[in-house]
Amino acid sequence: MGAFFHSFFNDTRVQIMLLLVALDLLLGVASSLKNKDFRLSYVADFARNDLLGKVAPFAVLYAGYKYANTADIVIPGFDMEVVTDAAWVIVLAALVGSLLKSLNDFGLNLPSAIAGPDPVTPEVPPNTP
């Protein structure tokens, strides 16, 4: 298991993903403090959406890819590396979208087509109990 974690955290894709997650968290907290609407529930929502919803599933696919390299899996034409790369592109796009939304919330006026509200998280009006 230690070899998996070593390989996982030394992968450039994972490092980029974790960097985007950290930037998004910092920007999100900074913008909510700036707008005076910080809630710990936002941090929990962030953890659920970004860590459990994006990073954890990618880790499972990555583990499958690493296992498939050493195991004899007989599925003609099936390449786990291609599946892992495709999942990484999707996760990367989602994380960039979340980061752009955080930048928008911080005050950088970006078009709503690229930095609009999260379709999963309901918008809460500022300064509501």
C-alpha positions in Angstrom: 0.0 0.0 0.0 2.9 2.3 0.7 4.2 1.9 -2.8 0.8 3.0 -4.2 0.8 6.2 -2.1 4.4 6.9 -3.0 3.5 6.5 -6.7 0.2 8.4 -6.4 1.7 11.5 -4.7 4.8 11.5 -6.9 2.6 11.6 -10.1 2.6 15.0 -11.8 -1.1 14.8 -12.5 -1.9 14.3 -8.8 0.4 17.1 -7.8 -1.3 19.5 -10.2 -4.7 18.3 -9.0 -3.8 18.9 -5.3 -2.3 22.3 -6.1 -5.5 23.3 -7.8 -7.5 22.0 -4.8 -5.3 23.9 -2.3 -5.6 27.2 -4.4 -9.3 26.8 -4.7 -9.6 26.3 -0.9 -7.5 29.3 -0.1 -9.3 31.5 -2.6 -12.7 30.3 -1.4 -11.9 31.0 2.2 -10.3 34.4 1.4 -13.3 35.4 -0.7 -15.8 34.3 2.0 -13.9 36.2 4.6 -13.7 39.3 2.3 -17.5 39.1 1.7 -18.1 38.4 5.4 -20.1 35.2 4.7 -17.7 32.5 5.9 -19.2 29.3 7.2 -17.6 26.0 8.1 -20.3 24.3 6.1 -18.7 25.8 3.0 -15.4 24.0 3.9 -17.3 20.8 4.4 -19.1 21.3 1.1 -15.7 21.9 -0.6 -14.3 18.7 1.0 -17.2 16.7 -0.2 -17.3 18.1 -3.7 -13.6 18.4 -4.5 -11.9 15.9 -2.4 -14.4 13.1 -2.1 -16.1 13.9 -5.4 -13.1 14.4 -7.6 -9.7 13.4 -6.0 -10.9 10.1 -4.4 -12.5 8.7 -7.5 -9.4 9.6 -9.5 -7.3 7.7 -6.8 -9.4 4.6 -7.3 -8.9 4.8 -11.1 -5.2 5.4 -10.6 -5.0 2.3 -8.3 -6.7 0.3 -11.0 -4.3 1.6 -13.6 -1.3 0.7 -11.4 -2.8 -2.8 -10.8 -3.5 -3.3 -14.4 0.1 -2.7 -15.3 1.2 -5.7 -13.2 -1.8 -8.0 -13.6 -2.9 -10.1 -16.6 -6.3 -8.5 -17.4 -7.8 -10.0 -20.5 -10.1 -7.4 -22.0 -9.1 -6.9 -25.6 -8.6 -3.2 -26.5 -9.1 -2.0 -22.9 -6.3 0.3 -21.7 -6.6 1.5 -18.1 -4.1 4.2 -18.8 -6.4 5.8 -21.3 -9.3 5.6 -18.8 -7.1 7.2 -16.1 -5.9 10.0 -18.5 -9.5 10.7 -19.6 -10.6 10.9 -15.9 -7.8 13.2 -15.1 -8.8 15.6 -17.9 -12.4 15.7 -16.6 -11.2 16.2 -13.0 -8.8 18.9 -14.1 -11.6 20.7 -16.0 -13.9 20.5 -13.0 -11.2 21.8 -10.6 -10.3 24.7 -13.0 -14.0 25.6 -13.2 -14.2 25.6 -9.4 -11.1 27.7 -9.1 -12.5 30.2 -11.7 -15.7 30.4 -9.6 -13.6 31.2 -6.5 -11.7 33.9 -8.4 -15.1 35.3 -9.5 -16.3 35.2 -5.9 -13.2 37.0 -4.8 -14.0 39.9 -7.1 -12.5 39.1 -10.5 -15.4 39.6 -12.8 -15.4 36.6 -15.1 -18.2 35.6 -17.5 -20.8 33.3 -15.9 -20.3 30.9 -18.7 -16.9 29.9 -17.3 -17.2 30.9 -13.7 -20.9 30.6 -12.9 -22.5 29.1 -9.8 -21.9 25.5 -8.9 -24.8 23.5 -10.2 -24.7 21.1 -7.2 -24.4 23.7 -4.4 -27.4 25.9 -3.9 -26.6 29.6 -3.8 -27.0 31.1 -0.3 -27.7 34.8 -0.2 -24.9 36.7 1.7 -25.4 37.6 5.3 -28.3 35.1 5.9 -28.4 33.1 9.1 
